[in-house]
Amino acid sequence: MHGQVKTDKSAAVREKEKKQKDAKLKVYREGMTQIFERRRSGMKDWETMRFVGDVLSTNPDVYTLWNIRKEVLLQMIDDKSIDEPVKVGEGELRLTEICLKVNPKSYGAWHHRCWILEHFPELDLKRELALCNKYLKLDARNFHCWDYRRFITSKLGLSPEEELSYTMQKIEEDFSNYSSWHYRSKLLPLIHSDPAGIRPIKEEIHLRELDLVQNAAFTDPNDQSAWFYLRWLLGRLEPKLEIVMSFVCKEQSKMYIVFNTDASPSDSSIDVVSEHSSKWTTVNSLRDSSLWVSDLKTNSTEYNIKVTISNETENVSLKADAGFVWFRKPQFDPDVSPKLKALLVEQLETCNQLLELEPESKWPLLTSVVFMKAIDTNQYREEIIERLRSLMKYDKYRSSYYADTLSKFLIEEEFKSNELPTGSFSLKNLGLTSLYYTQYLARAERLDLSHNNLQRSLTKLQFAVNCSTLILDDNDLTSLQNIPSLPQLISLSVANNRLQTAEEILKCIDKLPSLQKIVVAGNPFVEDDAAKQEFEKELKSLRPTLEITVD
């Protein structure tokens, strides 16, 4: 109408929504006040349950209210005041269903369903399984429902084979169903475990699953679900614990053993016996470690060690003519059968075809690296490096992950292509961002890690127990606070880093009791002549005989 002020519709809507929100908030606060007053008064009755249910039906994520509900029910169970447990249990399940309509992924509601079934065992589990199927039709990726389904199937005693069939049904409905692929990865090892313990599942099924997931992955190259499953199929299992090195250091009067992964001396399944050693402990008093040490009790030209792991025994002999060292060359990737290799080559070719069309596609790039590592790292070394660097460029949010993956690969290649690192060992100029398998460096005397980017990895040098010379030049270091205790270190070079203050050096001196020489040239804190002199003066006051290079 003429002359009437127009009302801004959006402002009116906002005002209406605000009033509705304020009204809900008022009801919520009043309800919470009543609930906590009744709780303080010890009123564990149906009236309290009603108040709690009213609030939960609109706010299902207040976990405290679910716990109050459990408290009341437990009291009623103890008092034997529940005459019809099935009716009560069904009422609780109905409440959670109301809550799940408000939030289908409410942790509290799903957990309460599990709790109710534990405390009211008379309830119909088959109905619950049917409910899971219904929910998963509405949202196949609801991982809460998948977890609940696993809980129900365990209660019903359904076989892994039946559940595996269900995952296939859901995958056929939607290749992008990540939860189905994930559940499949949990079920298959239960049904078709690999007798050799090399792969997640035995080869016949492994080949079949690779073929299945290839169809899914290449149907939609940008969907991550199948790619994740493919990487699981080709992933490494947790390595079987075994001894990989042992040596005697007569200067220290110590005997060392090195495992391929962490182990605890308190583990009853591991027994290390030698007439020449005393009690075995981990280096640096860690609870679990891949490097153990013992004091030598006797001096000899040959030391024998008997290592038993899970009833499998290995006898190790450390002889003078071998430098009192025993070593097993590491194998990082399992052997591949001709059948599996042929299939992997075929799938690698398909990945390459996808990359010709979409050279920046993350999943084909990453999976092709997995394929090439499984087929032959020597043959594909340069391609693996190139593709990991491409991933660092194209997927910047995960560039650190790819950089560390590349570091791990390069270190593995160095260990595979070199002999046991006993004297001088170099990992310089590789662009490493992290260190791996440092237990294999336990016998190295001179360690060159220059021209890398290892500011996050200094703590991993704790296993370099025999190192007398350590070179960390050009590593972009801004701090040395994480450098571990290295009692045998005589010479340390940290030239051309970004150390800003002399304090960085002074703080780590106590960790290096044998240090005789240090090189700090090219760091910001020694660019000024006065700063150089002050640094040398302070360091000399701590170690008068220390040789210091500042230029």
Residue pairs with C-beta under 8 A, 6 or more apart in sequence:
24 58
27 58
28 55
28 58
28 59
31 51
31 54
31 55
32 55
34 51
35 48
35 51
35 52
35 55
35 65
35 68
38 47
38 48
38 51
39 48
39 68
39 71
44 71
44 72
44 75
44 76
45 72
48 68
48 72
49 69
49 72
52 65
52 68
52 69
52 72
53 69
53 95
55 62
55 65
56 62
56 65
56 66
56 69
56 95
56 99
56 108
57 95
57 98
57 99
57 102
58 102
59 65
59 102
60 99
60 100
60 102
60 103
60 106
60 108
60 109
61 103
61 106
61 107
61 108
62 108
63 107
63 108
65 108
66 108
66 109
66 111
66 112
69 92
69 112
70 112
70 115
73 82
73 88
73 92
73 119
74 119
76 82
77 119
82 88
85 120
85 122
86 120
86 122
86 123
88 120
89 116
89 117
89 119
89 120
89 122
89 123
90 123
92 112
92 116
92 120
93 113
93 116
93 123
93 128
96 109
96 110
96 112
96 113
96 116
97 131
99 106
99 108
99 109
100 106
100 109
100 110
100 135
103 109
104 135
104 138
104 139
104 142
104 144
104 145
105 142
105 144
106 144
107 144
110 144
110 145
110 147
110 148
113 128
113 148
114 148
114 151
116 123
117 123
117 125
117 128
117 151
117 152
117 155
125 152
125 155
125 156
126 156
128 148
128 152
129 149
129 152
129 153
129 156
132 145
132 148
132 149
132 152
135 142
135 145
136 142
136 145
136 146
136 149
136 170
139 145
140 170
140 173
140 174
140 177
140 179
140 180
141 177
141 178
141 179
142 179
143 179
146 179
146 182
146 183
150 183
153 162
153 163
160 187
160 190
160 191
161 191
163 183
163 187
164 184
164 187
164 188
164 191
167 180
167 181
167 183
167 184
167 187
168 184
170 177
170 179
170 180
171 177
171 180
171 181
171 184
171 216
175 216
175 219
175 220
175 223
175 225
175 226
176 220
176 223
176 225
176 226
177 225
178 224
178 225
178 228
181 213
181 225
181 226
181 228
181 229
182 228
182 229
184 229
185 200
185 229
185 232
188 200
188 201
188 205
188 209
189 200
189 201
192 201
192 202
192 204
192 205
193 201
193 202
194 200
194 201
194 202
194 203
194 206
195 202
197 237
197 240
198 237
198 334
198 335
199 206
199 233
199 237
199 334
200 206
200 232
200 233
200 235
200 237
201 209
201 233
203 337
203 339
203 340
206 233
206 340
207 339
207 340
207 343
209 233
210 230
210 233
210 340
210 343
210 344
210 347
211 343
213 226
213 229
213 230
213 233
214 230
214 347
214 350
216 225
216 226
216 229
217 223
217 226
217 227
217 230
217 363
217 367
218 350
218 354
221 354
221 358
221 361
221 363
221 364
222 361
222 363
224 363
227 363
227 366
227 367
230 367
230 370
231 366
231 367
231 370
234 344
234 370
234 371
234 374
236 332
236 333
236 334
238 261
239 260
239 261
241 259
241 260
241 261
241 263
241 270
241 309
241 310
242 259
242 260
242 309
242 314
242 328
243 257
243 258
243 259
243 260
243 307
243 309
243 314
243 316
243 328
244 258
244 259
244 260
244 327
244 328
244 330
244 439
244 440
245 256
245 257
245 258
245 325
245 326
245 327
245 328
245 420
245 439
245 440
245 442
245 443
246 255
246 256
246 257
246 258
246 305
246 316
246 318
246 325
246 326
247 255
247 256
247 318
247 323
247 324
247 325
247 326
247 422
247 442
247 443
248 254
248 255
248 256
248 296
248 303
248 318
248 324
248 325
249 255
249 256
249 465
249 466
250 296
250 299
250 324
252 488
253 295
253 296
254 293
254 294
254 295
254 296
255 274
255 276
255 277
255 293
255 294
255 295
255 296
255 303
255 305
255 318
256 291
256 292
256 293
256 294
256 442
256 443
256 465
257 272
257 280
257 291
257 292
257 305
257 307
257 316
258 290
258 291
258 292
258 439
258 440
258 442
259 290
259 291
259 292
259 439
260 290
260 330
261 290
262 288
262 289
262 290
263 270
263 288
263 289
263 290
263 292
264 270
264 282
264 287
264 288
265 272
265 279
265 280
265 281
265 282
265 292
269 309
269 310
269 311
270 307
270 308
270 309
271 306
271 307
271 308
272 280
272 292
272 305
272 306
272 307
272 308
273 305
273 306
273 308
274 294
274 303
274 304
274 305
274 306
275 297
275 298
275 304
276 296
276 297
276 298
276 300
276 303
276 304
277 294
277 295
277 296
277 297
277 305
278 294
278 295
278 297
279 294
279 295
280 292
280 293
280 294
281 292
281 293
281 294
282 288
282 289
282 291
282 292
282 293
283 289
283 291
283 292
283 293
283 462
283 463
283 465
284 462
284 484
284 485
290 439
290 463
291 439
291 442
291 463
291 465
293 465
301 319
301 320
302 317
302 318
302 319
302 320
303 317
303 318
303 324
304 315
304 316
304 317
304 318
305 315
305 316
305 317
305 318
306 313
306 314
306 315
306 316
307 313
307 314
307 315
307 316
308 314
316 326
317 326
318 324
318 325
318 326
323 422
325 420
325 422
325 443
327 420
329 416
330 412
330 415
330 416
330 437
330 440
332 412
332 415
332 416
333 373
333 374
333 377
336 344
336 374
336 375
341 375
344 371
344 374
344 375
345 375
347 371
348 368
348 371
348 372
348 375
351 364
351 367
351 368
351 371
352 368
354 361
354 364
355 361
355 364
355 365
355 368
358 364
359 390
360 390
360 394
362 391
362 394
362 395
365 387
365 390
365 391
365 394
366 387
366 391
368 387
369 384
369 387
369 388
369 391
369 405
372 379
372 380
372 383
372 384
373 380
373 384
373 409
377 384
377 409
377 412
377 413
377 416
381 413
384 409
385 406
385 409
385 410
388 402
388 403
388 405
388 406
388 409
389 402
389 406
391 398
391 399
391 402
392 399
392 402
392 403
392 406
393 399
395 402
400 433
403 431
403 433
403 434
404 433
404 434
406 431
406 433
407 430
407 431
407 432
407 433
407 434
407 435
407 436
408 434
408 436
410 427
410 430
410 431
410 432
411 427
411 430
411 432
411 435
411 436
411 437
412 436
412 437
414 427
414 430
415 437
415 440
418 425
420 443
421 440
421 441
421 443
421 444
422 443
422 444
422 445
423 444
423 445
423 446
424 444
424 445
424 446
424 447
424 448
425 441
425 444
425 446
425 447
425 448
426 447
426 448
427 447
427 448
427 449
427 452
428 448
428 449
428 450
428 451
428 452
428 471
429 450
429 451
429 452
430 451
430 452
431 451
431 452
431 453
432 449
432 452
432 453
432 454
432 457
433 452
433 453
433 454
433 456
433 457
434 454
434 456
434 457
434 460
435 449
435 454
435 457
435 460
435 461
436 460
438 460
438 461
438 462
438 463
438 464
439 463
441 447
441 461
441 463
441 464
441 467
442 463
442 464
442 465
442 466
443 466
444 464
444 466
444 467
445 466
445 467
445 468
445 469
446 467
446 468
446 469
446 471
447 461
447 464
447 467
447 469
447 470
447 471
448 471
449 470
449 471
449 472
449 475
450 471
450 472
450 473
450 474
450 475
450 493
451 473
451 474
451 475
452 474
452 475
453 475
453 476
454 472
454 475
454 477
455 475
455 476
455 477
455 478
455 479
458 477
458 480
458 482
458 483
458 484
459 482
459 483
459 484
461 467
461 470
461 483
461 484
461 486
462 484
462 485
464 470
464 486
465 486
465 487
465 488
466 488
467 486
467 488
467 489
468 488
468 489
468 490
468 491
468 514
469 489
469 490
469 491
470 486
470 489
470 491
470 492
470 493
471 493
472 492
472 493
472 494
472 497
473 493
473 494
473 495
473 496
473 497
473 519
473 522
474 495
474 496
474 497
475 494
475 497
476 497
476 498
477 494
477 497
477 498
477 499
478 497
478 498
478 499
478 500
479 499
479 504
480 494
480 499
480 504
480 505
480 507
480 508
481 504
481 507
481 508
483 508
483 511
483 512
484 511
485 511
485 512
486 511
486 512
487 512
487 513
487 514
488 514
489 512
489 514
489 515
490 514
490 515
490 516
490 517
491 515
491 516
491 517
491 518
492 512
492 515
492 517
492 518
492 519
493 518
493 519
494 505
494 518
494 519
494 520
494 523
495 519
495 520
495 521
495 522
495 523
495 549
496 521
496 522
496 523
497 522
497 523
498 523
498 524
499 505
499 520
499 523
499 524
499 525
500 523
500 524
500 525
501 525
502 525
502 531
502 534
502 535
502 538
502 539
504 525
505 518
505 520
505 535
505 539
506 538
506 539
506 542
509 515
509 539
509 542
509 543
515 543
515 546
516 545
516 546
516 547
517 546
517 547
517 548
517 549
518 539
518 546
518 547
518 548
518 549
519 549
520 526
520 535
520 548
520 549
520 550
521 549
521 550
521 551
525 531
525 535
526 532
526 535
526 550
526 551
532 550
532 551
535 548
535 550
536 548
536 550
539 546
539 548
540 546
540 548
